[in-house]
């Protein structure tokens, strides 16, 4: 098989890394890819959102399966375009991808079908939203309705903070049209975790539960990012909790989408808050998470390609996946200043030497220039370690981080620390 992976980040590097291991695969393309990916796949200079060029490339090169990493091309309908030409592509259609493309739509689905989530009100009028912010208790959460690269969620501890957030979203248009509608949401108390699944529209196959670390600073302080690190399995989701998530959230959501004539096939990610009253949905993503993918795929003891191909063909998926024993942990190294303004084009040192055994360096925001690898984004590298226990995975991941450096590089020092209270 020839496989095309769409995207250029750490998630796509991990996907290419896993796909290239399949005995069924003879060639892997990635568009546009990155310097890490080009060591194991053929990178093609096509933007991930250029649906027409990607379709032409897939037809010309007789690609057997296309795998879409980022959300934007899915929301814009790349799956519909490929399917219309009889090509196999893994991911939801535009109608199904709306579950991530519009948070207001996701809330509508959850409310209509009694799927547990935070209470909220959706506003498209600034003055009405401003008035509402003067009447509610704090803290509260403001969310841009549309896609905002993981940064459109703002936790506000006072009315002043909330008004500033509302101005940022609706007046300053910090995330463009994504902030045309704003969701004002109840602040949920609990511990966050995530569930990633592959579904054929009826059956659901689950990966290990994982935990992302969104805020930029240790102890979950500071503004949200696209994700500063992750680990799996997340022990807060034990077998009983996993069953509740299946019964109360994942299965009802798949059935709801079918009833709404938006059949969902592909990867479905549920960001969850585990509260005292049970699991509640923070958000849905219509694709694999980043950096969760970087820890889930090393643990997967299955041929990912055959699984995705079956879903793309409209066949039933297997519902029980096999996993390696042990843990995986990813620490993301970011550019200084991220998630605010940051410098690009900084030389990265340490990538020319092999890392430790079972430690992988997934490129997220890098580029090559004059034979050097430079930073090219906020999240630059994800250092992932796989080991038989939590402590070894943590130690190996941070040893790997220590072998790589660039000016103003920053990373959190506490990735995975929440797991400790479940291990003793």
The 8 nearest C-alpha neighbors of each residue, nearest first, counted from 0:
[[1, 24, 25, 63, 23, 2, 26, 62],
 [0, 2, 26, 62, 63, 27, 25, 24],
 [3, 1, 64, 27, 65, 62, 63, 28],
 [2, 4, 65, 28, 29, 27, 66, 64],
 [3, 5, 29, 66, 65, 67, 28, 30],
 [4, 6, 67, 30, 68, 47, 29, 66],
 [7, 5, 47, 68, 30, 11, 31, 32],
 [6, 8, 32, 33, 31, 11, 363, 30],
 [9, 7, 363, 11, 10, 6, 12, 364],
 [8, 10, 363, 12, 362, 361, 11, 13],
 [9, 11, 13, 289, 8, 12, 292, 293],
 [10, 12, 14, 8, 13, 9, 6, 68],
 [13, 11, 9, 15, 36, 14, 10, 361],
 [14, 12, 16, 10, 11, 15, 293, 17],
 [15, 13, 11, 17, 16, 12, 18, 10],
 [14, 16, 18, 12, 17, 13, 19, 11],
 [17, 15, 13, 14, 19, 18, 12, 20],
 [18, 16, 14, 20, 15, 19, 13, 296],
 [17, 19, 15, 20, 21, 16, 14, 304],
 [18, 20, 16, 17, 21, 15, 24, 27],
 [21, 19, 18, 17, 22, 16, 24, 302],
 [22, 20, 23, 19, 24, 18, 302, 304],
 [23, 21, 24, 20, 25, 19, 302, 18],
 [22, 24, 21, 0, 25, 304, 305, 20],
 [25, 23, 0, 21, 22, 26, 1, 19],
 [26, 24, 0, 1, 23, 27, 22, 19],
 [25, 27, 1, 24, 2, 28, 0, 40],
 [26, 28, 2, 40, 3, 1, 41, 19],
 [29, 27, 3, 41, 40, 42, 2, 4],
 [28, 30, 4, 42, 32, 3, 31, 5],
 [31, 29, 43, 5, 32, 45, 6, 42],
 [30, 32, 44, 45, 43, 29, 46, 7],
 [33, 31, 7, 29, 30, 42, 36, 6],
 [32, 34, 36, 35, 7, 37, 366, 365],
 [35, 33, 37, 36, 366, 367, 365, 38],
 [36, 34, 362, 33, 37, 38, 361, 12],
 [35, 37, 33, 38, 12, 34, 39, 32],
 [36, 38, 40, 34, 39, 35, 42, 41],
 [37, 39, 36, 35, 40, 34, 41, 33],
 [38, 40, 37, 36, 16, 41, 19, 15],
 [41, 39, 37, 27, 28, 36, 38, 42],
 [40, 42, 28, 37, 29, 27, 43, 39],
 [43, 41, 29, 32, 37, 28, 30, 31],
 [42, 44, 30, 31, 45, 29, 41, 28],
 [45, 43, 31, 30, 42, 46, 32, 29],
 [46, 44, 31, 30, 43, 47, 49, 53],
 [45, 47, 49, 48, 31, 30, 44, 6],
 [46, 48, 6, 49, 5, 30, 45, 31],
 [49, 47, 72, 46, 50, 71, 75, 45],
 [50, 48, 46, 52, 51, 47, 53, 45],
 [51, 49, 53, 52, 48, 77, 54, 72],
 [50, 52, 54, 53, 49, 55, 80, 56],
 [51, 53, 55, 54, 49, 50, 56, 45],
 [54, 52, 56, 50, 51, 55, 57, 49],
 [53, 55, 57, 51, 56, 52, 50, 58],
 [56, 54, 52, 58, 53, 57, 59, 51],
 [57, 55, 53, 59, 54, 58, 60, 52],
 [56, 58, 62, 54, 60, 55, 59, 61],
 [57, 59, 61, 55, 56, 60, 54, 62],
 [58, 60, 56, 57, 61, 55, 62, 54],
 [59, 61, 57, 62, 58, 56, 1, 55],
 [62, 60, 58, 59, 57, 63, 1, 56],
 [61, 63, 57, 1, 60, 64, 2, 58],
 [64, 62, 1, 0, 2, 61, 87, 65],
 [65, 63, 2, 87, 88, 62, 3, 66],
 [64, 66, 88, 3, 2, 4, 89, 87],
 [65, 67, 4, 89, 88, 3, 5, 68],
 [68, 66, 5, 4, 69, 90, 65, 89],
 [67, 69, 6, 5, 11, 66, 286, 70],
 [70, 68, 71, 6, 67, 72, 286, 73],
 [69, 71, 73, 72, 74, 286, 285, 68],
 [70, 72, 74, 73, 69, 75, 48, 146],
 [73, 71, 75, 48, 74, 77, 70, 76],
 [74, 72, 76, 70, 75, 71, 77, 93],
 [73, 75, 93, 71, 96, 76, 72, 100],
 [76, 74, 72, 73, 93, 71, 77, 48],
 [77, 75, 93, 73, 79, 78, 74, 92],
 [76, 78, 80, 79, 73, 72, 50, 75],
 [79, 77, 81, 92, 76, 80, 82, 88],
 [80, 78, 82, 76, 77, 81, 92, 83],
 [81, 79, 77, 83, 78, 82, 76, 84],
 [82, 80, 86, 78, 84, 83, 79, 77],
 [81, 83, 85, 79, 86, 84, 80, 78],
 [82, 84, 80, 81, 85, 79, 86, 78],
 [85, 83, 82, 81, 86, 80, 54, 58],
 [84, 86, 82, 83, 81, 87, 80, 88],
 [87, 85, 81, 82, 84, 88, 63, 64],
 [88, 86, 64, 311, 312, 63, 65, 82],
 [87, 89, 65, 311, 64, 66, 78, 86],
 [90, 88, 66, 311, 265, 307, 65, 67],
 [89, 91, 265, 264, 88, 266, 78, 67],
 [92, 90, 264, 265, 95, 96, 263, 93],
 [91, 93, 95, 78, 94, 79, 96, 76],
 [92, 94, 76, 74, 96, 95, 73, 75],
 [95, 93, 92, 97, 96, 261, 74, 91],
 [94, 96, 261, 92, 97, 93, 263, 91],
 [97, 95, 93, 98, 74, 285, 91, 94],
 [96, 98, 100, 99, 95, 101, 94, 74],
 [97, 99, 105, 96, 100, 101, 95, 104],
 [100, 98, 284, 97, 101, 283, 285, 96],
 [99, 101, 97, 145, 98, 146, 74, 96],
 [102, 100, 145, 104, 144, 103, 99, 97],
 [101, 103, 144, 105, 104, 106, 99, 145],
 [104, 102, 106, 101, 105, 144, 107, 121],
 [103, 105, 107, 101, 106, 102, 108, 98],
 [106, 104, 98, 102, 108, 107, 103, 109],
 [105, 107, 109, 103, 104, 108, 110, 102],
 [108, 106, 104, 110, 105, 109, 111, 103],
 [109, 107, 105, 111, 106, 110, 112, 104],
 [110, 108, 114, 106, 112, 107, 111, 113],
 [109, 111, 107, 113, 108, 112, 106, 114],
 [112, 110, 108, 109, 113, 107, 114, 106],
 [111, 113, 109, 110, 114, 108, 255, 251],
 [114, 112, 110, 109, 111, 115, 108, 251],
 [113, 115, 109, 112, 248, 110, 116, 247],
 [116, 114, 279, 113, 280, 109, 248, 117],
 [117, 115, 279, 280, 114, 118, 281, 109],
 [116, 118, 185, 119, 184, 187, 279, 115],
 [119, 117, 185, 184, 116, 120, 183, 186],
 [120, 118, 184, 183, 185, 117, 182, 121],
 [119, 121, 183, 182, 122, 184, 118, 181],
 [122, 120, 182, 181, 183, 103, 119, 180],
 [123, 121, 181, 124, 180, 128, 182, 120],
 [122, 124, 180, 179, 181, 125, 121, 128],
 [125, 123, 127, 122, 126, 128, 180, 179],
 [124, 126, 128, 127, 129, 123, 169, 122],
 [127, 125, 129, 128, 124, 130, 131, 123],
 [128, 126, 130, 129, 124, 125, 131, 122],
 [127, 129, 131, 125, 126, 130, 122, 132],
 [130, 128, 126, 132, 127, 131, 125, 162],
 [131, 129, 127, 132, 133, 128, 126, 134],
 [130, 132, 128, 134, 133, 129, 127, 135],
 [133, 131, 129, 130, 134, 135, 158, 128],
 [134, 132, 131, 130, 135, 158, 129, 136],
 [133, 135, 131, 132, 130, 136, 158, 129],
 [134, 136, 132, 133, 137, 131, 139, 158],
 [137, 135, 138, 134, 139, 157, 132, 133],
 [138, 136, 139, 156, 157, 135, 155, 158],
 [137, 139, 156, 155, 186, 157, 136, 140],
 [140, 138, 186, 137, 155, 185, 154, 184],
 [139, 141, 154, 184, 153, 183, 186, 155],
 [142, 140, 183, 153, 182, 152, 184, 154],
 [143, 141, 152, 182, 151, 181, 144, 153],
 [142, 144, 178, 181, 151, 177, 145, 180],
 [143, 145, 102, 101, 180, 181, 177, 103],
 [146, 144, 177, 101, 100, 143, 147, 102],
 [147, 145, 177, 100, 148, 144, 101, 71],
 [146, 148, 151, 149, 150, 174, 145, 177],
 [149, 147, 150, 146, 225, 151, 224, 174],
 [148, 150, 225, 147, 151, 224, 152, 146],
 [149, 151, 148, 147, 224, 152, 223, 225],
 [150, 152, 147, 143, 142, 149, 153, 148],
 [153, 151, 142, 150, 141, 143, 154, 140],
 [152, 154, 141, 140, 155, 142, 151, 164],
 [155, 153, 140, 139, 141, 152, 156, 138],
 [154, 156, 161, 160, 139, 138, 157, 140],
 [157, 155, 138, 137, 160, 139, 154, 158],
 [158, 156, 160, 159, 155, 137, 161, 138],
 [157, 159, 161, 160, 162, 132, 133, 156],
 [158, 160, 162, 157, 161, 163, 155, 156],
 [161, 159, 163, 157, 155, 158, 162, 164],
 [160, 162, 158, 164, 155, 163, 159, 165],
 [161, 163, 165, 159, 164, 160, 158, 166],
 [162, 164, 160, 166, 161, 165, 167, 159],
 [165, 163, 161, 167, 162, 166, 160, 168],
 [164, 166, 162, 168, 167, 163, 169, 161],
 [167, 165, 170, 163, 169, 164, 168, 171],
 [168, 166, 171, 164, 165, 173, 169, 170],
 [167, 169, 178, 172, 165, 166, 173, 170],
 [168, 170, 178, 166, 172, 179, 165, 167],
 [171, 169, 166, 172, 167, 168, 165, 125],
 [170, 172, 167, 173, 166, 169, 168, 175],
 [173, 171, 175, 168, 174, 169, 170, 167],
 [174, 172, 171, 167, 168, 175, 178, 169],
 [175, 173, 172, 177, 147, 178, 176, 168],
 [174, 176, 172, 177, 173, 178, 179, 168],
 [175, 177, 179, 178, 174, 172, 145, 180],
 [176, 178, 145, 175, 174, 144, 143, 179],
 [177, 179, 143, 168, 180, 176, 169, 181],
 [180, 178, 176, 177, 169, 123, 181, 144],
 [179, 181, 123, 178, 144, 122, 143, 182],
 [182, 180, 143, 122, 144, 142, 121, 178],
 [181, 183, 121, 142, 141, 120, 184, 122],
 [184, 182, 141, 120, 119, 140, 121, 181],
 [183, 185, 119, 140, 118, 182, 139, 141],
 [184, 186, 118, 117, 139, 119, 187, 140],
 [187, 185, 139, 140, 138, 184, 188, 117],
 [186, 188, 185, 189, 117, 272, 274, 139],
 [189, 187, 274, 186, 190, 272, 273, 275],
 [190, 188, 274, 273, 272, 187, 191, 275],
 [189, 191, 273, 272, 192, 274, 188, 235],
 [192, 190, 272, 271, 273, 189, 210, 193],
 [191, 193, 210, 271, 209, 270, 272, 190],
 [194, 192, 270, 209, 271, 269, 210, 208],
 [193, 195, 208, 269, 268, 209, 196, 270],
 [196, 194, 268, 206, 267, 205, 269, 193],
 [195, 197, 205, 267, 204, 266, 206, 203],
 [196, 198, 266, 204, 265, 203, 267, 205],
 [199, 197, 203, 200, 264, 265, 202, 204],
 [198, 200, 264, 310, 201, 202, 315, 316],
 [199, 201, 263, 264, 198, 262, 202, 253],
 [202, 200, 199, 198, 203, 253, 254, 315],
 [201, 203, 198, 199, 200, 318, 316, 204],
 [202, 204, 198, 318, 197, 196, 205, 201],
 [205, 203, 318, 197, 196, 319, 198, 317],
 [206, 204, 196, 195, 203, 197, 207, 320],
 [205, 207, 195, 196, 208, 295, 204, 194],
 [206, 208, 232, 209, 231, 295, 205, 194],
 [209, 207, 194, 232, 233, 193, 231, 206],
 [210, 208, 231, 233, 193, 232, 230, 192],
 [209, 211, 192, 229, 230, 233, 193, 231],
 [210, 212, 229, 228, 213, 226, 291, 209],
 [213, 211, 227, 228, 226, 214, 229, 210],
 [212, 214, 226, 223, 224, 227, 211, 225],
 [215, 213, 223, 219, 222, 221, 220, 216],
 [214, 216, 221, 222, 224, 223, 213, 227],
 [217, 215, 220, 221, 214, 219, 411, 218],
 [218, 216, 219, 411, 413, 220, 412, 215],
 [217, 219, 220, 216, 413, 214, 411, 416],
 [220, 218, 214, 217, 216, 221, 215, 212],
 [219, 221, 216, 218, 214, 217, 215, 222],
 [220, 222, 214, 215, 216, 223, 219, 217],
 [223, 221, 214, 215, 224, 220, 153, 338],
 [222, 224, 214, 213, 150, 215, 221, 225],
 [225, 223, 226, 213, 150, 214, 338, 215],
 [224, 226, 149, 150, 213, 148, 227, 223],
 [227, 225, 213, 224, 212, 228, 290, 211],
 [228, 226, 331, 212, 213, 330, 215, 411],
 [229, 227, 330, 329, 331, 212, 226, 211],
 [230, 228, 211, 329, 210, 291, 328, 290],
 [229, 231, 328, 327, 210, 209, 415, 294],
 [232, 230, 209, 233, 327, 326, 208, 294],
 [231, 233, 208, 209, 207, 234, 326, 230],
 [232, 234, 209, 231, 208, 235, 210, 236],
 [235, 233, 236, 237, 232, 421, 418, 208],
 [234, 236, 233, 237, 421, 418, 192, 273],
 [237, 235, 234, 240, 241, 233, 208, 238],
 [236, 238, 240, 239, 234, 235, 241, 233],
 [239, 237, 241, 240, 242, 236, 243, 234],
 [238, 240, 242, 241, 237, 243, 236, 244],
 [241, 239, 243, 237, 236, 242, 238, 244],
 [242, 240, 238, 244, 243, 239, 236, 237],
 [241, 243, 245, 239, 240, 244, 246, 238],
 [242, 244, 240, 246, 245, 241, 247, 239],
 [245, 243, 241, 248, 247, 242, 246, 240],
 [244, 246, 249, 242, 243, 250, 248, 247],
 [247, 245, 243, 244, 250, 248, 242, 249],
 [248, 246, 244, 243, 245, 251, 114, 249],
 [249, 247, 244, 251, 245, 114, 250, 252],
 [248, 250, 245, 252, 251, 244, 253, 247],
 [249, 251, 253, 252, 245, 246, 248, 254],
 [252, 250, 254, 248, 253, 249, 255, 247],
 [253, 251, 255, 249, 254, 250, 248, 256],
 [254, 252, 250, 256, 255, 251, 200, 249],
 [253, 255, 251, 257, 252, 256, 250, 258],
 [256, 254, 252, 258, 257, 253, 251, 259],
 [255, 257, 261, 259, 253, 258, 254, 262],
 [256, 258, 262, 260, 254, 259, 261, 255],
 [259, 257, 255, 260, 256, 254, 261, 262],
 [258, 260, 256, 257, 261, 255, 262, 254],
 [261, 259, 257, 258, 262, 256, 94, 255],
 [260, 262, 256, 95, 257, 259, 94, 263],
 [263, 261, 257, 256, 200, 260, 95, 264],
 [262, 264, 200, 95, 91, 261, 256, 253],
 [265, 263, 199, 200, 91, 198, 90, 262],
 [264, 266, 90, 91, 197, 198, 89, 267],
 [265, 267, 197, 286, 196, 287, 285, 198],
 [268, 266, 285, 196, 286, 195, 284, 197],
 [269, 267, 195, 284, 283, 194, 287, 286],
 [268, 270, 283, 194, 193, 271, 282, 195],
 [269, 271, 193, 282, 281, 280, 283, 192],
 [272, 270, 280, 281, 192, 193, 191, 279],
 [271, 273, 191, 279, 190, 278, 189, 274],
 [272, 274, 278, 190, 189, 277, 191, 271],
 [275, 273, 189, 277, 276, 272, 278, 188],
 [276, 274, 277, 273, 189, 188, 278, 272],
 [275, 277, 274, 278, 273, 279, 189, 115],
 [276, 278, 274, 275, 273, 279, 240, 243],
 [279, 277, 273, 272, 274, 271, 244, 280],
 [280, 278, 116, 115, 272, 271, 273, 281],
 [281, 279, 271, 116, 282, 270, 115, 272],
 [280, 282, 271, 270, 272, 279, 116, 283],
 [283, 281, 270, 280, 269, 284, 271, 102],
 [282, 284, 269, 268, 99, 270, 98, 285],
 [283, 285, 268, 99, 286, 267, 269, 282],
 [284, 286, 267, 96, 99, 266, 268, 70],
 [287, 285, 266, 284, 267, 70, 268, 288],
 [286, 288, 266, 292, 268, 289, 195, 68],
 [289, 287, 291, 292, 290, 286, 268, 10],
 [290, 288, 291, 10, 292, 287, 226, 9],
 [289, 291, 293, 292, 288, 228, 229, 226],
 [292, 290, 289, 288, 293, 294, 229, 295],
 [293, 291, 295, 294, 290, 10, 288, 289],
 [292, 294, 291, 290, 13, 295, 296, 10],
 [295, 293, 327, 292, 291, 296, 328, 297],
 [296, 294, 292, 298, 297, 293, 291, 299],
 [295, 297, 299, 298, 294, 292, 293, 17],
 [298, 296, 299, 295, 294, 385, 293, 327],
 [299, 297, 323, 296, 295, 322, 300, 294],
 [300, 298, 322, 296, 301, 297, 323, 321],
 [301, 299, 322, 321, 323, 298, 302, 320],
 [300, 302, 299, 303, 321, 320, 322, 306],
 [303, 301, 304, 305, 21, 306, 300, 18],
 [302, 304, 306, 305, 301, 307, 18, 17],
 [305, 303, 307, 306, 302, 308, 18, 21],
 [306, 304, 308, 307, 303, 302, 309, 23],
 [305, 307, 303, 304, 309, 308, 316, 310],
 [306, 308, 304, 310, 309, 305, 89, 311],
 [307, 309, 311, 305, 310, 306, 304, 312],
 [310, 308, 312, 314, 306, 307, 311, 305],
 [309, 311, 313, 307, 199, 312, 308, 314],
 [312, 310, 308, 89, 87, 88, 313, 309],
 [313, 311, 309, 310, 314, 308, 87, 88],
 [312, 314, 310, 311, 309, 199, 315, 264],
 [315, 313, 309, 312, 310, 316, 199, 311],
 [316, 314, 199, 317, 310, 313, 309, 202],
 [315, 317, 199, 318, 310, 314, 309, 202],
 [316, 318, 319, 204, 315, 320, 306, 202],
 [317, 319, 204, 203, 316, 320, 202, 205],
 [320, 318, 317, 204, 321, 205, 203, 316],
 [319, 321, 318, 204, 322, 205, 301, 206],
 [322, 320, 300, 301, 299, 319, 323, 298],
 [323, 321, 299, 300, 298, 324, 320, 301],
 [322, 324, 298, 300, 299, 325, 321, 297],
 [323, 325, 322, 387, 326, 298, 386, 388],
 [324, 326, 387, 388, 386, 323, 327, 385],
 [327, 325, 386, 388, 389, 385, 231, 387],
 [326, 328, 385, 294, 384, 231, 230, 392],
 [327, 329, 230, 384, 383, 294, 229, 392],
 [330, 328, 383, 228, 229, 382, 381, 230],
 [331, 329, 228, 382, 381, 383, 227, 332],
 [330, 332, 381, 227, 228, 380, 410, 333],
 [333, 331, 410, 380, 409, 379, 381, 378],
 [334, 332, 378, 379, 409, 377, 408, 410],
 [333, 335, 377, 408, 337, 341, 336, 409],
 [336, 334, 407, 408, 337, 341, 409, 333],
 [335, 337, 341, 339, 340, 338, 334, 342],
 [338, 336, 339, 377, 335, 341, 334, 340],
 [337, 339, 224, 336, 377, 340, 215, 222],
 [338, 340, 337, 336, 341, 377, 335, 222],
 [341, 339, 336, 337, 338, 342, 335, 377],
 [342, 340, 336, 337, 335, 334, 339, 343],
 [341, 343, 344, 334, 340, 345, 335, 336],
 [344, 342, 375, 374, 345, 376, 341, 373],
 [343, 345, 374, 373, 375, 346, 342, 366],
 [346, 344, 373, 374, 343, 347, 405, 406],
 [345, 347, 373, 372, 405, 344, 374, 348],
 [348, 346, 405, 373, 372, 404, 345, 374],
 [347, 349, 404, 403, 350, 405, 346, 351],
 [350, 348, 403, 351, 402, 352, 404, 347],
 [351, 349, 352, 348, 403, 347, 353, 372],
 [352, 350, 349, 353, 348, 354, 403, 372],
 [351, 353, 350, 349, 354, 402, 348, 403],
 [354, 352, 355, 351, 350, 356, 349, 358],
 [353, 355, 358, 399, 352, 356, 359, 402],
 [354, 356, 358, 357, 353, 399, 395, 359],
 [355, 357, 358, 354, 359, 384, 353, 385],
 [358, 356, 385, 384, 355, 359, 386, 383],
 [359, 357, 384, 355, 356, 383, 354, 385],
 [360, 358, 383, 382, 361, 384, 357, 354],
 [359, 361, 382, 381, 362, 383, 380, 358],
 [360, 362, 381, 9, 380, 12, 359, 382],
 [363, 361, 380, 9, 35, 364, 360, 379],
 [362, 364, 8, 9, 379, 380, 378, 365],
 [365, 363, 379, 376, 375, 378, 374, 362],
 [366, 364, 375, 374, 373, 379, 363, 362],
 [365, 367, 373, 372, 375, 34, 33, 374],
 [368, 366, 372, 371, 373, 370, 34, 369],
 [367, 369, 371, 370, 372, 366, 373, 344],
 [370, 368, 371, 367, 372, 373, 366, 346],
 [369, 371, 368, 367, 372, 373, 366, 346],
 [370, 372, 368, 369, 367, 373, 346, 347],
 [373, 371, 367, 366, 347, 346, 368, 365],
 [374, 372, 346, 344, 345, 366, 347, 365],
 [373, 375, 365, 344, 345, 343, 364, 376],
 [376, 374, 365, 364, 343, 366, 344, 373],
 [377, 375, 364, 378, 379, 374, 343, 365],
 [378, 376, 334, 333, 337, 379, 338, 364],
 [377, 379, 333, 376, 364, 363, 380, 332],
 [378, 380, 364, 363, 333, 332, 376, 377],
 [381, 379, 362, 363, 332, 331, 361, 378],
 [380, 382, 331, 361, 330, 360, 329, 383],
 [381, 383, 360, 330, 329, 359, 396, 400],
 [384, 382, 329, 359, 328, 358, 396, 381],
 [385, 383, 358, 396, 392, 328, 327, 395],
 [384, 386, 327, 357, 392, 326, 358, 328],
 [387, 385, 392, 326, 388, 325, 391, 327],
 [386, 388, 325, 326, 324, 391, 389, 385],
 [389, 387, 325, 386, 391, 390, 326, 392],
 [388, 390, 392, 391, 326, 393, 387, 386],
 [389, 391, 393, 392, 388, 394, 386, 395],
 [390, 392, 394, 393, 389, 388, 386, 395],
 [393, 391, 386, 389, 395, 384, 390, 385],
 [392, 394, 390, 396, 391, 395, 389, 328],
 [393, 395, 391, 397, 396, 392, 398, 390],
 [396, 394, 398, 392, 397, 393, 384, 391],
 [397, 395, 384, 399, 393, 398, 394, 383],
 [396, 398, 400, 399, 394, 395, 401, 393],
 [399, 397, 395, 401, 400, 396, 394, 402],
 [398, 400, 396, 397, 401, 402, 395, 354],
 [401, 399, 397, 402, 398, 403, 382, 396],
 [400, 402, 398, 399, 403, 397, 404, 396],
 [401, 403, 399, 400, 349, 398, 404, 354],
 [404, 402, 349, 401, 400, 348, 350, 405],
 [405, 403, 348, 347, 408, 349, 402, 406],
 [404, 406, 347, 408, 348, 346, 407, 345],
 [405, 407, 408, 345, 404, 346, 347, 335],
 [408, 406, 335, 409, 405, 334, 336, 333],
 [409, 407, 334, 405, 406, 335, 333, 332],
 [408, 410, 333, 332, 335, 334, 407, 411],
 [411, 409, 332, 331, 333, 412, 408, 330],
 [410, 412, 217, 413, 216, 414, 227, 409],
 [411, 413, 414, 410, 217, 397, 330, 216],
 [414, 412, 416, 411, 217, 415, 218, 417],
 [415, 413, 416, 228, 412, 411, 330, 229],
 [414, 416, 417, 418, 230, 413, 229, 328],
 [415, 417, 418, 413, 414, 419, 420, 393],
 [418, 416, 419, 415, 420, 414, 421, 413],
 [419, 417, 416, 420, 421, 415, 234, 233],
 [420, 418, 422, 421, 417, 416, 423, 415],
 [419, 421, 422, 418, 423, 417, 416, 234],
 [422, 420, 419, 418, 423, 234, 235, 417],
 [421, 423, 419, 420, 418, 234, 389, 417],
 [422, 421, 420, 419, 418, 234, 389, 417]]
